[in-house]
């Protein structure tokens, strides 16, 4: 990521525009909605989040994980915002080795069910393939997270893996599903 991203967070974060939304740097104004999003029962069920998820947790997420990831060039964590700049969720691309990345996404409850995860992920994936030089992107989710699976399938991920008991959440081991999307497959389906 270092050849594309320069400077420090938040100045180093590109603004990626979609239809009615933007991927941008997280900011202090997002904190309250991040707390709401991460306290949501569905988020708690399908994402390994601290519980309770407090304002302090969200502050640490913003100043530690998000800013640190950009500054260390380990991952690109975007806020998804609407045209009025209201925080709608997060989109993550974690760098792996050999031009491989992992994508993750989480939406605020009031932003779900509108196709936003698919549209925002498509913008992030295009950036990963064209600007970061990604050759393949991994997607993973807790088994039973049918919404995330449908998003991945719409994007063109080949969802072929099942890891029984691999994901630990809410005190139990549950199945994890996953798949990959190559640059060639994305380009054939969506263009670059």
Backbone as a ProteinNet text record, in pm:
[ID]
protein_1_A
[PRIMARY]
XXXXXXXXXXXXXXXXXXXXXXXXXXXXXXXXXXXXXXXXXXXXXXXXXXXXXXXXXXXXXXXXXXXXXXXXXXXXXXXXXXXXXXXXXXXXXXXXXXXXXXXXXXXXXXXXXXXXXXXXXXXXXXXXXXXXXXXXXXXXXXXXXXXXXXXXXXXXXXXXXXXXXXXXXXXXXXXXXXXXXXXXXXXXXXXX
[TERTIARY]
81.5	0	85.7	212.4	293.6	312.5	317.1	340.1	217.3	100.4	-21.7	-56.6	-36.6	-77.9	42.2	26.2	136.1	84.7	175.6	136.5	81.5	13.7	-41.3	-193.4	-256	-400.8	-443.3	-551.4	-645.7	-613.3	-509	-477.8	-444.8	-395.3	-352.8	-469.3	-589.2	-703.1	-768.1	-774.1	-841.6	-992.7	-1058.7	-1205.6	-1248.2	-1320.3	-1366.2	-1516.4	-1561.5	-1703.7	-1779.8	-1899.3	-1994	-2122.3	-2225.7	-2354.6	-2431.6	-2425.1	-2495.8	-2418.9	-2291.9	-2210.3	-2064.1	-1983.6	-1839.5	-1769.7	-1655.8	-1565.3	-1462.4	-1447	-1361.6	-1294.8	-1211.7	-1148.9	-1254.6	-1237.9	-1320.5	-1283.4	-1379.2	-1353.2	-1426.4	-1395.9	-1460.3	-1612.1	-1664.3	-1808.9	-1878.8	-1802.5	-1859.4	-1878.3	-1819.5	-1811	-1946.6	-2044.5	-2175.2	-2239.7	-2234.7	-2297.1	-2215.7	-2085.8	-2005.6	-2049	-2069.6	-2116.6	-2251.8	-2345.6	-2477.7	-2464	-2382	-2361.7	-2306.2	-2207.8	-2138.1	-2210.5	-2311.9	-2397.4	-2515.2	-2537.3	-2648.4	-2634.6	-2743	-2735.4	-2683.1	-2718.6	-2666.3	-2515.9	-2468.1	-2323.7	-2253.4	-2308.4	-2248.4	-2247.7	-2348.2	-2357.6	-2255.4	-2234.1	-2154.7	-2014.2	-1980.5	-1848.2	-1787.4	-1659.3	-1597.4	-1572.9	-1676.2	-1670.6	-1671.3	-1607.7	-1618.5	-1763.4	-1799.4	-1933.1	-1919.2	-1963.5	-2033.9	-1937.9	-1992.6	-1916.4	-1947.2	-1848.2	-1868.1	-1808.6	-1829.7	-1768.1	-1615.5	-1565.3	-1421.1	-1368.9	-1446.5	-1409.4	-1404.1	-1504.7	-1509.4	-1393.7	-1363	-1250.3	-1120.1	-1099.8	-980	-976.4	-1092.3	-1101.3	-1053.3	-1102	-1066	-919.6	-873.4	-738	-630.5	-666.4	-568.8	-575.2	-682.5	-693.6	-698.6	-790.5	-807.6	-684.8	-652.4	-538.4	-408.6	-389	-267	-253.8	-363.7	-360.3	-317.2	-371.4	-329.8	-183.8	-147.2	-11.5	94.6	63.1	157.8	145.3	48.2	24.1	-16.4	-90.4	-133.8	-273.9	-359	-494.9	-555.5	-650	-722.5	-864.1	-894.3	-1026.3	-1098.1	-1204	-1280.9	-1411.2	-1454.7	-1591.9	-1675.9	-1795.6	-1892.9	-1986.8	-2002.5	-2088.1	-2181	-2297.4	-2390.3	-2352.4	-2433.2	-2400.3	-2402.3	-2471.9	-2470.9	-2360.2	-2275.5	-2160	-2197.6	-2317.6	-2357	-2290.5	-2229.2	-2163.1	-2265.9	-2237.1	-2326.7	-2264	-2131.2	-2064.9	-1916.5	-1852.5	-1708.7	-1678.9	-1572.8	-1524.1	-1374.5	-1327.8	-1187.9	-1120.6	-997.4	-910.2	-780.7	-757.9	-636.8	-533.3	-412.6	-303.7	-256.5	-242.2	-179	-50.2	12.3	133.8	103	199.5	192.9	69.4	43.1	-66.9	-203.8	-217.6	-346.4	-400.5	-532.9	-600.1	-721.2	-772.5	-896.2	-993.7	-1118	-1220	-1316	-1362.4	-1464.6	-1553.1	-1676.5	-1769.7	-1871.7	-1916.2	-2017.5	-2097.1	-2229	-2315.4	-2392.2	-2418.8	-2508.4	-2646	-2723	-2854	-2945	-2943.9	-3035.2	-2983.5	-2865.7	-2810.5	-2822.1	-2877	-2885.3	-3006.5	-2997.1	-3110.4	-3131	-3031.3	-3044	-2939.8	-2862.9	-2758	-2629.9	-2620.3	-2504.2	-2376.8	-2384.3	-2263.4	-2205.1	-2290.1	-2243.1	-2180.9	-2249.1	-2199.5	-2069	-2062.2	-1940.7	-1824.4	-1852.9	-1746.7	-1695.5	-1783.4	-1741	-1643.5	-1671.9	-1582.2	-1447.8	-1452.4	-1328.9	-1248.1	-1315.2	-1245.5	-1180.5	-1251.1	-1192.2	-1064.4	-1068	-949.9	-838	-872.5	-770.7	-704	-783.9	-728	-650.3	-698.9	-633.2	-522.9	-539.7	-442.3	-345.2	-391.4	-304.6	-234.4	-281.2	-220.7	-265	-379	-429.6	-451.7	-419.7	-445.6	-559.2	-577.2	-685.9	-727.3	-858.1	-912.8	-991.6	-969	-1036.9	-1155.6	-1264.7	-1381.3	-1409.8	-1438.6	-1474.8	-1591.4	-1672.8	-1783.8	-1822	-1890.1	-1945.6	-2050	-2046.3	-2149.9	-2286.8	-2380.9	-2514	-2534.8	-2428.3	-2441.8	-2477.6	-2603.2	-2650.9	-2644.5	-2661	-2655.2	-2514.2	-2414.4	-2276.6	-2242.1	-2291.1	-2268.5	-2329.7	-2452.7	-2516.8	-2439.4	-2389.4	-2308.3	-2185.4	-2115.6	-1994.6	-2026.5	-2135.3	-2172.1	-2207	-2278.9	-2311.9	-2185.9	-2084.4	-1959.4	-1875.2	-1907.1	-1832.2	-1737.6	-1740.1	-1654.5	-1694.5	-1595.5	-1618.7	-1615	-1732.2	-1745.4	-1741.6	-1623.2	-1602.3	-1554	-1520.1	-1462	-1559.3	-1553.8	-1626.5	-1527.2	-1508.4	-1417.9	-1500.7	-1535.9	-1618.4	-1550.1	-1624.1	-1577	-1459.8	-1427.4	-1308.3	-1328.1	-1446.2	-1471.5	-1519.3	-1459	-1497.3	-1572.8	-1696.6	-1777.2	-1875.5	-1896.3	-1992	-1973.7	-1848.2	-1818.8	-1832.5	-1847	-1857.8	-1785.4	-1751	-1687.4	-1795.3	-1795.4	-1895.6	-1824.4	-1898	-1840.2	-1807.6	-1706.6	-1671	-1678.5	-1730.8	-1735.4	-1643.5	-1601.4	-1512	-1503	-1439.4	-1418.9	-1319.5	-1285.5	-1189.5	-1245.1	-1190.2	-1223.2	-1092	-1067.2	-945.4	-968.3	-857.9	-863.9	-931.2	-893.8	-949.7	-1100.7	-1146.2	-1290.2	-1365.2	-1310.5	-1373.3	-1380.1	-1270.1	-1265.9	-1366.9	-1381.3	-1477.4	-1620.9	-1649.4	-1786.2	-1816.9	-1721.9	-1749.7	-1666.1	-1560.6	-1470	-1378.5	-1269.2	-1175.3	-1163.2
-119.8	0	126	118.6	238.3	323.8	263.9	344.7	426.2	392.3	464.6	564.6	524.9	605.9	684.2	813.8	894.5	982.2	1030.3	1115.5	1035.8	1106.1	1045.9	1055.1	972.8	973	1105.9	1169	1127.4	1179.9	1263.5	1323.3	1219.2	1103.7	1000	921.8	939.5	858.2	920.1	844.9	898.5	902.1	991.2	994.4	921.3	812.7	731	748.1	797.3	829.1	714.3	693.2	599	672.4	600.1	658.5	689	812.5	854.7	832.1	796.6	775.2	803.5	812.6	829.3	740.3	686	621	727.3	752.7	862.5	822.6	912.6	890.7	896.9	812.8	824	953.2	1006.4	1126.8	1123.3	1217.2	1222	1231.7	1292.9	1304.9	1172.5	1068.4	935.4	854.6	899.6	819.1	768.7	856	815.6	706.7	721.9	621.8	492	499.7	377.4	299.7	370	304.3	237.5	309.1	252	127.8	138.6	27.3	-95	-73.7	-185.8	-240.5	-170.1	-222.8	-301.2	-290.1	-358.4	-509.9	-579.4	-724.3	-803.5	-763.5	-835.2	-816.1	-694.7	-670.5	-753.3	-755.2	-832.8	-982.6	-1028.8	-1171.3	-1212.3	-1126.7	-1167	-1107.6	-1016.1	-952.7	-965.4	-998.6	-1011	-873.4	-818.6	-685.8	-696.9	-602.2	-599.5	-576.7	-635.1	-614.3	-593.9	-479.9	-374.5	-292.4	-237.9	-149.9	-7.3	60.1	191.6	303.5	426.5	541.3	531.8	482	463.4	360.1	252.9	150.6	211.9	291.5	355.4	453.7	528.4	621.8	545.8	434.9	352.7	295.4	256.5	207.1	314.7	437.4	546.6	587.5	607.4	660.9	553.4	431	322.3	239	164.1	69.1	138.9	231.8	297.4	381.6	478.2	566.6	487.1	395	314.6	227.2	171.1	86.9	163.2	283.9	368.4	410.9	456.4	507.2	398.9	274.8	162.8	93.6	137.2	79.5	-67.5	-102.1	-240.7	-265.6	-166.2	-180.6	-44.6	-47.8	72.4	59.7	136.9	133.9	262.9	249.5	364.7	377.2	501.4	527.3	536.6	482.8	499.1	610.2	713.9	826.7	861.8	916.4	960.1	1100.3	1156.4	1287	1400	1380.4	1481.2	1453.9	1356.3	1316.5	1241.2	1185.6	1102	965.8	920.7	790.5	678.9	588.6	476.1	340.8	336.4	209.5	217.7	100.2	91.1	-13.3	11.6	-78.9	-94.6	-218.6	-244.3	-328.3	-293.6	-375	-396.9	-520.5	-553.8	-613.1	-558.6	-608.5	-744	-838	-966.7	-967	-1078.7	-1080.9	-1111.4	-1084.4	-1119	-1061.9	-933.2	-864.6	-922.9	-972.2	-1025	-935	-921.5	-837.9	-912.7	-863.7	-917.9	-802.8	-823.5	-719.1	-750.9	-645.9	-658	-535	-551	-438.4	-455.4	-342.8	-341.1	-212.5	-225.7	-108.9	-76.1	52.7	99.1	38.4	3.6	-59.7	16.4	150.4	223.6	234.9	179.9	182.9	47.5	-49.5	-185	-201.2	-301	-338.3	-252.7	-172	-82.2	-110.1	-216.1	-245.8	-167.5	-96.6	-12.2	-93.6	-204.7	-285.3	-331.9	-377.4	-423.4	-308.2	-195.1	-80.2	-26.3	-13.1	39.3	-58.6	-187.4	-287.3	-286.8	-267.7	-262.6	-145.8	-30	85.5	54.2	-4.2	-38	-143.1	-241.8	-346	-288.8	-202.3	-140.3	-65.3	7.6	79.7	-18.1	-127.5	-226.8	-286.1	-318.8	-380.4	-280.3	-157.1	-61.3	19.2	54.4	141.5	66.7	-39	-114.3	-230	-264.3	-376.4	-512.2	-516.9	-645.3	-741.8	-866.5	-971.9	-1062.4	-1072.6	-1153.8	-1094.6	-1098.8	-1047.2	-1158.7	-1173.4	-1273.2	-1208.7	-1284.1	-1244	-1358.3	-1324.7	-1425.2	-1373.4	-1466.5	-1428.4	-1546.2	-1515.1	-1618.2	-1695.9	-1827.8	-1909.6	-1863.8	-1856.5	-1808.1	-1661.2	-1589.8	-1448.9	-1443.7	-1473.7	-1485	-1352.7	-1241.4	-1111.5	-1086.1	-1109.1	-1090	-1185.9	-1308.2	-1406.1	-1358.6	-1306.8	-1257.3	-1139.9	-1051.4	-939.5	-994	-1086.7	-1144.2	-1211.4	-1284.7	-1352.8	-1253.1	-1146.2	-1043.1	-978.6	-964.9	-903.1	-995.3	-1124.3	-1219.4	-1308.7	-1302	-1390.4	-1535.7	-1620.8	-1764.5	-1814.7	-1838.3	-1873.8	-2025.3	-2076	-2220.2	-2280.1	-2198.7	-2258.2	-2256.3	-2361.9	-2372.6	-2424.7	-2349.4	-2389.5	-2415.2	-2540.4	-2571.9	-2530	-2456.6	-2418.9	-2322.6	-2255.9	-2171.6	-2033.6	-1975.8	-1838.9	-1840.7	-1757.5	-1750.2	-1620.2	-1630.3	-1511.7	-1541.6	-1445.5	-1454.3	-1582.7	-1619	-1732.6	-1869.5	-1875.1	-2006.5	-2009	-2129	-2150.7	-2183.7	-2110.2	-2130.2	-2143.3	-2189.4	-2207.1	-2072.2	-2075.5	-1958.7	-1997.8	-1906.4	-1927.9	-1825.4	-1854.5	-1761.4	-1786.3	-1693	-1704.6	-1601.7	-1611.5	-1519.3	-1458.8	-1343.6	-1273.6	-1230.7	-1278.8	-1240.3	-1111.5	-1046.7	-925.4	-955.3	-1066.7	-1102.1	-1123.2	-1190.1	-1215	-1083.5	-996	-866.3	-785.6	-782.6	-705.9	-758.5	-889.9	-948.9	-912.8	-905.9	-879	-730.2	-649.3	-508.8	-410.9	-457.1	-366.4	-294.4	-246.8	-169.3	-31.5
0	0	0	37.8	58.9	-65.7	-184.6	-303.7	-343.2	-291.5	-324.9	-215.6	-92.3	21.3	72.7	89.1	139.6	252.2	333.2	443.4	560	648.8	769.4	768	851.7	866.3	928.1	885.5	781.8	641.8	629.3	499.2	393.1	434.6	340	279.6	331.4	288	163.9	54	-64.8	-45.3	-116.4	-119.8	-245.5	-227	-339.1	-351.5	-464	-482.1	-545.1	-491.6	-548.2	-581.1	-616.4	-650.5	-522.2	-475.6	-355.2	-226.3	-234.4	-115.2	-148.7	-43.5	-58.9	43.5	5.9	100.4	136.8	266.3	312.2	443	494.1	624.6	734.6	835.4	955.2	1027.5	1101.6	1179.3	1311.6	1400.6	1531.8	1523.8	1417.9	1402	1376.1	1346.9	1321.4	1448.9	1558.6	1680.6	1729.2	1740.6	1795.2	1710.4	1579.5	1492	1488.3	1508.7	1520.7	1644.3	1754.8	1877.4	1852.2	1791.4	1760.8	1672.7	1569.1	1475.9	1548.5	1633.6	1696.7	1818.9	1868.2	1974.2	1917.9	1789	1723.5	1740.1	1775.2	1796.5	1675.9	1553.7	1436.4	1422	1445.2	1439.8	1546.3	1666.4	1774.6	1743.5	1672.2	1638.7	1533.1	1433.4	1317.2	1309.4	1398.2	1395.7	1535.5	1544.5	1677.5	1740.2	1801	1861.4	2013.1	2081.8	2227.3	2269.9	2381.3	2436.4	2587	2637.3	2565	2477.7	2370.5	2281.6	2324.6	2381.2	2442.5	2356.3	2400.9	2333.6	2341.1	2451.6	2466.2	2366.1	2346	2247.6	2108.5	2074.2	1942.2	1925.5	2029.3	2024	1998.4	2068.8	2047.7	1906.3	1854	1716.4	1618.9	1637.5	1546.5	1558.8	1681.2	1700.7	1696	1725.7	1724.7	1599.1	1584.4	1473.8	1337.9	1320.8	1190.3	1155.5	1240.4	1211.8	1203.5	1296	1296.3	1173.7	1127.9	1008.6	885.3	869.7	756.8	773.7	893.3	915	898.4	936.9	922.7	787.5	705.7	572.4	581.3	687.1	706	652.4	663	610.4	581.1	489.3	449	502.8	604.5	668.3	630.5	551.6	505.2	583.2	604.5	646.8	520	525.8	417.9	464	382.8	420.4	305	340.8	236.1	188.5	99.5	40.9	143.6	255.7	362.1	463.7	435.6	516.1	643.8	649.7	762.7	750.7	859.2	863.2	844.6	750.9	721.7	751.4	766.9	792.9	765.2	768.8	745	639	564.6	460.4	482.8	488.8	521	414.1	382.4	297.5	374.4	416.9	492.6	398.1	404.7	321	373.2	281.9	308.6	226.8	209.5	128.6	-17.7	-105	-247.7	-318.2	-300.2	-369.1	-337.3	-215.7	-169.7	-59	-56.7	42.2	95.9	207.5	264.3	282.5	240.3	250.9	365.3	430.8	533.9	530.5	574.2	572.3	683.5	736.3	841.1	825.3	819.7	801.8	929.2	947	1052.8	1024.2	1127.4	1103.7	1008	1011.2	922.4	778.8	751.9	615.8	545.7	614.2	558.4	466.8	379.9	296.2	172.9	135.4	20	-87.8	-71.9	-168.9	-146.9	-34.6	-8.4	11.4	83	105.5	-27.2	-117.4	-248.3	-327.1	-331.9	-408.7	-350.6	-218.9	-155.5	-170.3	-156.4	-174	-317.6	-413.3	-553.4	-575.9	-516.5	-527.6	-460.7	-341.3	-269.8	-345.3	-401.6	-477.3	-603.1	-672.9	-792.2	-753.9	-642.9	-594.1	-559.4	-493.2	-456.1	-579.6	-680.1	-800.5	-886.6	-896.6	-986.3	-918.7	-792.1	-725.1	-634.7	-570.6	-480.1	-549.7	-668.3	-739.5	-689.6	-621.3	-571.3	-687.3	-664.2	-762.1	-716.8	-585.3	-530.9	-396.2	-368.7	-243.3	-176.3	-47.5	34.9	104.3	115.6	195.4	291.5	417.7	518.5	601.4	651.6	739.4	827.1	934	1020.6	942.2	954.2	892.8	941.1	851.3	885.9	854.8	822.1	784.5	636.2	608.9	471	395.1	464.5	397.7	345	427.6	383.1	269.8	277.9	171.4	39.7	44.1	-78.6	-139.1	-53.6	-102.8	-174.6	-111	-171.6	-305.1	-309.8	-434.3	-544.6	-510.5	-609.9	-666.3	-582.9	-625.6	-712.6	-711.7	-792.8	-715.7	-582.9	-503.7	-526.8	-540	-546.3	-402.7	-346.8	-205.8	-193.1	-163.6	-167.4	-37.1	61	181.4	298.1	374.5	500.6	602.4	709	815.8	941.1	966.6	1083.2	1213.7	1295.9	1428.2	1431	1321.7	1315.8	1378.3	1370.5	1415.3	1559.8	1643.6	1784.4	1808.1	1851.7	1879.8	1991.7	2076.7	2187.1	2267.5	2291.9	2378.1	2314.9	2183.2	2119.2	1985.5	1943.7	1814.3	1712.6	1603.5	1498.7	1364.4	1265.4	1132.4	1068.6	983	903.7	756.8	675.2	530.5	465.2	344	277.3	129	62.8	-80.2	-128	-254.9	-313.9	-442	-474.6	-598.3	-662.6	-782.4	-853.4	-931.3	-961.4	-1043.4	-1177.7	-1240.1	-1371.1	-1363.3	-1258.9	-1244.3	-1221.6	-1136	-1111.3	-1240.6	-1314	-1438.8	-1539.5	-1547.7	-1641.6	-1604.1	-1474.1	-1428.6	-1421.6	-1375.7	-1346.1	-1427.3	-1488.5	-1558.3	-1461.7	-1513.3	-1431.6	-1493.4
[MASK]
++++++++++++++++++++++++++++++++++++++++++++++++++++++++++++++++++++++++++++++++++++++++++++++++++++++++++++++++++++++++++++++++++++++++++++++++++++++++++++++++++++++++++++++++++++++++++++++++

